[in-house]
Amino acid sequence: MFARTDHESDTVEYYLYHPYSQSIFTLNENEAVILRLFEHYERIEAVKEALSGIFSSGYVDDVIQDAKEQFSLLRPNKIDEDLSVRTLCLIVTDDCNMRCRYCYALHGKIYKNTDTNGYMAFDAIKNKIDFILERHSSIDEIMFFGGEPLLNFELIKKVVEYISKNYPQIKRFDISTNGTLITKETAKFFDKWGIKPTISIDGPRIYHDICRRMKGNGYTFNKILRGIKNIQNISGEFFIEATYTPFMADMGITPLKIARFIENLHPSRYLLKPAGRFQHMPKIEKNIFVFDDIYYFKYTKYIDEYVKYQFSKIEKWDTLFDWGIYNAARCILDRVTKMRVCSLYKFRTIYPNGSIGFCTAFGESFFKIGNDVDGMSYAASVLKKTEVSSLPRSIWFYNFQDLCPAALGFEKLSALDSDLALVHSAEIIWESFLGEFIRVFMGEVE
């Protein structure tokens, strides 16, 4: 639930965002007060007690029950797996040549498997690739992920050639890389197969090199720029993903400054995301390099400035903007439900040891289906929210940008009485985003 001030009429407008259905509801002031408290307390009796003497018990009941009835009609109740699966992700290695300070995968340890030394072998996963692609004819994209996937470049070449020969329905190959290993040979390979790499770079050199170091503690900025130059000299097509940290905010480097730096590198598109907070991170890294509620509140101005800048580009039909913000707006306009957006439903993932799962972010320990390909029949039950409700609330990932349910808090969304929950930790980002969305697309929402 959030408020938006209309400066022309000097009035405050109240809205409620329902994440399951990507719906936005208008509220009056009384409804906004009641539903905001219900968001906080999650118990009707607690809301009644807090508002005793202001609203009658019956009125509070009516407002909350009406909202819950509306939401129950919007809740997705079926998943068509074949239609929802779009991407096969191969985590070709859990090894990495870098040591980023905010790494959610603990530099590959989250995937670590001693049987394979962390590297995927073609013979071990060929039958898994065949099984998944034959079962899910809707898959049209192959994604290579790590670790640093280019450490296993020979495997990538074999997979691309094999799939291109045997599965013509695959339209594209993508790779997410730190960019330090992109040579002229690599760039030529990308160009031959139409691969547009997503390259990680966090901004100007002095700030990037503090957060993103080589395994031996060397700097990475110049290595990445050389990789980008190799791409530009041959094909010119690449994407950028940047991670924004509290360290940058404390140094006065705003998200808008990072965006303008990225735009000067001339990517086809980019994504700027705040560093995520995970339970398994070392304490010092959590405190310095990842965001919490206090930091979001402290830098509300930075967030508002960035979101308004991105929506101004969308209004002007400028094609170079933050892809995450554009995608979030598109999902609401198209009324795309949570069941069709999150990577849990779009992806099938093969881990370095050959086991099959969903999520590329948290590895086997969270979303493993099994080594036996027949275990794919278990998929439907894993996808039920009741199966994943035990995940810790702190593992939100990508915030609002990829519309991942983990960002919304599994505990809240798993309980029927918590249907009004907005988002865990990143509420200030959501309020800024949704306020601008309504300003730009007011005629498009109900």
C-alpha positions in Angstrom: 0.0 0.0 0.0 1.4 3.4 -0.9 0.5 7.1 -1.2 1.1 9.5 -4.1 0.8 13.3 -3.9 -0.9 15.0 -6.9 0.9 18.4 -6.8 -1.5 20.0 -9.3 -4.6 19.4 -7.2 -2.6 19.3 -3.9 -4.3 16.0 -2.9 -3.0 12.7 -1.7 -4.0 9.6 -3.6 -3.8 6.1 -2.1 -3.1 2.9 -3.9 -2.8 -0.8 -3.1 -0.5 -3.1 -5.2 -1.4 -6.8 -5.3 1.8 -8.7 -6.4 0.2 -12.0 -7.3 -1.9 -10.4 -10.1 0.1 -7.3 -10.9 -3.1 -5.3 -10.1 -3.3 -1.7 -8.7 -6.3 -0.6 -6.7 -7.4 3.0 -5.7 -8.3 3.5 -2.1 -9.9 6.3 -0.1 -8.1 7.6 3.0 -10.0 5.4 5.5 -9.3 2.2 3.5 -5.7 3.2 3.2 -5.3 3.6 7.0 -6.9 0.2 7.7 -5.1 -1.7 5.1 -1.7 -0.2 5.9 -2.2 -1.3 9.5 -3.3 -4.8 8.4 -0.1 -4.9 6.3 1.8 -4.2 9.5 0.0 -6.3 12.1 -1.3 -9.1 9.8 -4.2 -9.7 12.2 -7.6 -8.2 12.0 -8.0 -8.0 15.8 -4.8 -6.0 16.1 -6.1 -3.5 13.6 -9.4 -3.2 15.4 -7.6 -2.5 18.7 -5.3 0.1 17.1 -8.3 1.9 15.5 -10.8 1.6 18.4 -12.6 4.9 18.8 -11.8 5.9 15.2 -13.6 3.2 13.1 -16.2 0.7 14.1 -15.2 -2.9 14.4 -17.7 -3.8 11.6 -16.2 -1.2 9.2 -12.7 -2.5 9.7 -14.0 -6.1 9.1 -15.8 -5.0 5.9 -12.7 -3.2 4.4 -10.3 -6.0 5.0 -12.7 -8.8 4.0 -13.7 -6.9 0.8 -10.0 -6.6 -0.1 -9.4 -10.3 0.6 -12.4 -11.3 -1.5 -11.1 -9.2 -4.4 -7.7 -10.8 -4.1 -9.0 -14.3 -3.9 -10.5 -13.8 -7.4 -7.1 -12.7 -8.7 -4.9 -15.3 -7.2 -3.4 -17.6 -9.9 -4.4 -21.2 -9.2 -2.8 -23.1 -12.1 0.6 -23.4 -13.7 1.0 -24.6 -17.2 4.6 -25.7 -17.1 5.2 -26.2 -20.8 3.9 -22.7 -21.5 5.8 -21.1 -18.7 9.3 -22.6 -19.2 11.3 -20.4 -21.5 14.9 -20.8 -20.6 17.4 -23.6 -20.0 20.2 -22.4 -17.8 23.5 -24.2 -17.6 25.7 -23.4 -14.6 28.8 -24.5 -16.5 31.1 -24.0 -13.5 30.8 -22.8 -9.9 34.4 -21.6 -10.1 35.1 -17.8 -10.5 38.3 -15.8 -11.2 36.9 -12.8 -9.2 36.1 -12.1 -5.6 33.3 -9.6 -5.5 32.6 -8.2 -2.0 28.8 -8.7 -2.2 28.7 -12.1 -4.0 25.5 -13.9 -3.1 27.0 -17.2 -4.3 30.0 -17.0 -2.0 32.3 -17.2 -5.0 30.8 -20.4 -6.1 30.5 -22.2 -2.8 26.7 -22.2 -2.9 26.9 -24.5 -5.9 30.1 -26.4 -4.9 30.2 -30.1 -5.8 33.5 -31.9 -5.2 32.6 -34.7 -7.6 33.0 -32.4 -10.6 35.6 -30.0 -9.3 33.0 -27.4 -10.0 33.1 -27.8 -13.8 30.4 -29.2 -16.0 31.3 -32.0 -18.4 29.5 -32.4 -21.7 29.1 -36.2 -21.6 27.6 -35.9 -18.1 24.9 -33.4 -19.0 24.0 -34.2 -22.7 21.1 -36.6 -21.7 19.8 -33.9 -19.3 19.8 -31.3 -22.1 18.0 -33.7 -24.4 15.4 -34.6 -21.8 14.6 -31.0 -20.9 14.5 -29.7 -24.5 12.3 -32.6 -25.6 9.9 -32.2 -22.7 9.6 -28.4 -22.9 9.2 -27.5 -26.5 8.5 -23.9 -25.4 12.1 -23.3 -24.5 13.7 -21.0 -27.0 16.7 -19.7 -25.0 19.9 -21.3 -23.6 21.7 -19.3 -20.9 25.2 -19.9 -19.6 25.9 -19.0 -16.0 28.5 -19.4 -13.3 30.7 -18.8 -11.4 32.4 -17.3 -14.3 31.1 -19.3 -17.3 34.0 -18.4 -19.6 36.3 -20.5 -17.4 34.6 -23.4 -19.1 34.5 -21.9 -22.6 35.3 -25.2 -24.4 32.2 -26.8 -22.9 30.1 -23.7 -24.0 31.3 -24.2 -27.6 30.3 -27.9 -27.5 26.9 -27.1 -26.1 26.1 -24.4 -28.6 27.2 -26.5 -31.6 25.3 -29.5 -30.3 22.0 -27.7 -29.6 22.1 -25.6 -32.8 22.5 -28.8 -34.8 19.8 -30.9 -33.0 17.2 -28.3 -31.7 16.5 -25.6 -34.3 13.7 -24.2 -32.2 16.3 -22.6 -30.0 16.5 -19.0 -31.1 19.1 -17.5 -28.9 22.0 -18.2 -26.6 22.9 -15.8 -23.7 25.7 -15.6 -21.3 26.2 -13.7 -18.0 29.9 -13.0 -17.5 32.2 -10.7 -15.5 33.8 -9.7 -18.8 37.5 -10.2 -17.8 37.9 -13.2 -20.1 36.4 -11.8 -23.3 39.2 -12.1 -25.9 39.0 -11.5 -29.6 38.4 -15.2 -30.1 35.5 -15.1 -27.6 34.0 -12.0 -29.3 34.1 -13.7 -32.7 32.4 -16.8 -31.2 29.7 -14.6 -29.7 29.2 -12.8 -33.1 29.0 -16.1 -35.0 26.2 -17.4 -32.9 24.4 -14.1 -32.2 25.3 -14.2 -28.5 24.8 -10.9 -26.7 26.7 -11.2 -23.4 25.5 -9.6 -20.2 28.7 -8.0 -18.7 29.0 -6.9 -15.1 30.5 -3.5 -14.4 29.5 -1.3 -11.4 30.5 2.2 -12.5 33.6 4.3 -12.6 36.9 2.5 -12.0 37.7 3.7 -8.4 34.3 2.5 -7.1 34.1 -0.6 -9.3 37.5 -1.9 -8.3 36.8 -1.6 -4.6 33.8 -3.9 -4.9 34.9 -6.2 -7.7 38.4 -7.7 -7.4 40.3 -10.5 -9.0 40.8 -13.8 -7.1 44.4 -12.6 -6.3 43.1 -9.2 -5.3 44.0 -7.5 -8.5 41.9 -4.8 -10.2 39.3 -5.7 -12.8 38.0 -2.5 -14.4 40.5 -2.3 -17.2 40.2 -6.0 -18.0 36.5 -5.6 -18.4 36.8 -2.5 -20.6 39.1 -4.5 -22.8 36.5 -7.2 -23.1 33.8 -4.7 -24.0 36.1 -3.2 -26.6 36.7 -6.6 -28.1 32.9 -7.0 -28.4 32.4 -3.5 -29.9 35.1 -4.1 -32.5 33.4 -7.2 -33.8 29.6 -7.1 -33.1 28.9 -4.2 -30.8 26.0 -6.0 -29.1 26.2 -6.4 -25.3 24.2 -5.8 -22.2 25.4 -4.4 -18.8 24.4 -5.4 -15.3 25.6 -3.1 -12.5 25.3 -3.6 -8.8 24.7 -0.6 -6.6 26.0 -0.7 -3.0 25.7 1.4 0.2 29.4 2.1 -0.2 28.8 4.0 -3.4 25.8 5.8 -1.8 28.0 6.9 1.1 30.6 8.2 -1.3 28.0 10.3 -3.0 27.8 8.2 -6.2 24.1 8.2 -7.0 22.3 5.5 -9.1 21.7 8.2 -11.7 25.5 8.8 -12.0 26.0 5.1 -12.5 23.3 4.9 -15.1 24.9 7.8 -17.1 28.3 6.2 -16.9 26.9 2.9 -18.2 25.0 4.7 -21.0 28.3 6.2 -22.2 29.6 2.6 -22.8 26.8 2.2 -25.3 25.3 -1.2 -24.3 22.1 -2.4 -26.0 20.4 -2.3 -22.6 21.3 -2.3 -18.9 20.1 -3.2 -15.5 21.1 -1.5 -12.2 20.2 -3.5 -9.1 20.9 -2.9 -5.4 23.2 -5.4 -3.7 21.1 -8.1 -2.1 21.4 -9.2 1.6 21.8 -12.9 2.3 22.1 -14.8 5.6 25.2 -16.6 4.6 27.2 -13.5 3.9 30.1 -12.5 6.2 28.9 -9.8 8.6 31.3 -7.1 7.4 30.2 -7.5 3.8 26.6 -7.2 4.8 27.2 -4.0 6.7 29.3 -2.2 4.0 28.3 -3.6 0.6 24.6 -4.6 0.8 21.4 -2.7 1.6 19.0 -2.9 4.5 15.9 -1.0 5.4 17.9 1.9 7.0 19.9 2.5 3.9 16.8 2.5 1.7 15.2 5.1 3.9 18.4 7.2 4.0 18.7 7.3 0.2 15.0 7.8 -0.7 16.0 10.9 -2.7 18.5 8.9 -4.7 15.9 6.3 -5.5 13.2 8.8 -6.5 15.7 10.6 -8.7 16.7 7.4 -10.5 13.2 6.1 -11.0 11.9 9.4 -12.4 14.9 9.6 -14.8 14.1 6.1 -16.1 10.4 6.8 -16.6 11.3 10.0 -18.4 13.3 7.9 -20.9 10.3 5.5 -21.3 8.0 8.5 -22.0 10.4 9.7 -24.7 10.6 6.3 -26.2 14.4 6.3 -25.6 15.5 2.7 -26.2 18.4 2.8 -23.7 17.0 2.5 -20.2 17.0 0.3 -17.2 15.6 -3.0 -18.4 14.4 -4.0 -15.0 12.2 -0.9 -14.6 10.8 -1.3 -18.1 10.1 -5.0 -17.5 8.3 -4.3 -14.2 6.1 -1.7 -15.9 5.4 -4.1 -18.8 4.3 -6.9 -16.4 1.8 -4.6 -14.7 0.4 -3.3 -18.0 0.1 -6.8 -19.3 -1.3 -8.1 -16.0 1.4 -10.8 -16.0 1.0 -12.9 -12.8 3.7 -13.9 -10.4 3.5 -17.4 -11.8 4.8 -16.4 -15.2 7.5 -13.9 -14.3 9.8 -15.4 -11.7 12.8 -17.5 -12.8 11.5 -20.3 -10.7 8.8 -20.8 -13.4 10.6 -19.6 -16.5 13.8 -21.6 -16.0 15.1 -25.1 -15.9 18.6 -25.2 -14.5 21.3 -27.8 -14.8 24.0 -27.5 -12.1 27.7 -28.3 -12.6 27.2 -31.9 -11.2 24.3 -32.6 -13.6 21.4 -32.3 -11.2 18.3 -30.4 -12.3 16.6 -27.6 -10.6 14.9 -24.2 -11.0 16.6 -21.3 -9.4 19.9 -20.0 -10.7 20.5 -17.8 -7.7 20.5 -20.1 -4.7 21.6 -23.5 -6.1 20.6 -27.0 -5.3 20.1 -26.6 -1.6 16.9 -24.5 -2.3 15.3 -25.7 -5.5 16.8 -29.0 -6.5 14.6 -31.4 -8.5 17.0 -34.3 -8.5 19.8 -36.1 -10.4 17.3 -38.6 -12.0 15.6 -36.9 -14.9 12.4 -38.7 -14.0 12.4 -36.5 -11.0 11.1 -33.7 -13.2 7.6 -35.0 -12.4 8.2 -33.6 -9.0 8.2 -30.1 -10.4 4.6 -29.1 -9.9 4.6 -29.8 -6.1 7.8 -27.9 -5.7 6.2 -24.8 -7.3 3.5 -24.6 -4.7 4.1 -21.7 -2.4 3.5 -23.9 0.6 6.6 -25.9 -0.4 8.9 -22.8 -0.3 7.4 -20.9 2.5 10.2 -22.0 4.9 12.8 -20.0 3.0 14.2 -17.2 5.2 12.7 -13.8 4.5 16.2 -12.2 4.2 17.0 -13.9 0.9 15.3 -11.3 -1.4 16.9 -11.2 -4.8 16.9 -8.5 -7.5 14.4 -6.5 -5.6 11.5 -5.3 -7.7 13.3 -5.6 -11.0 12.8 -9.2 -11.8 9.6 -9.6 -9.9 11.0 -12.6 -8.0 8.7 -13.9 -5.3 11.7 -14.1 -3.0 11.8 -10.3 -3.1 8.2 -10.2 -1.8 8.9 -12.4 1.2 7.8 -16.0 1.0 6.6 -16.0 4.6 4.1 -13.2 4.0 2.8 -14.5 0.7 2.4 -18.0 2.0 -0.3 -17.0 4.5 -3.8 -16.2 3.2 -4.2 -13.4 5.8 -1.1 -11.7 4.4 -2.4 -11.1 0.9 -1.9 -7.4 1.4 1.8 -7.7 1.8 3.7 -5.3 -0.4 7.4 -6.2 -0.4 10.0 -7.1 2.1 12.9 -4.7 2.6 12.6 -2.7 -0.6 9.3 -1.0 0.0 10.7 2.5 -0.6 11.9 1.4 -4.1 8.4 0.0 -4.8 6.6 3.1 -3.7 8.8 5.3 -5.9 8.4 2.9 -8.9 4.6 2.5 -8.5 4.1 6.2 -8.0 5.8 7.0 -11.3 4.1 4.1 -13.0 0.7 5.6 -12.1 1.8 9.1 -13.3 2.9 7.8 -16.7 0.3 5.1 -17.3 -2.7 6.4 -15.3 -5.1 5.7 -18.1 -3.9 2.1 -18.4 -4.6 0.8 -14.8 -7.9 0.0 -13.0 
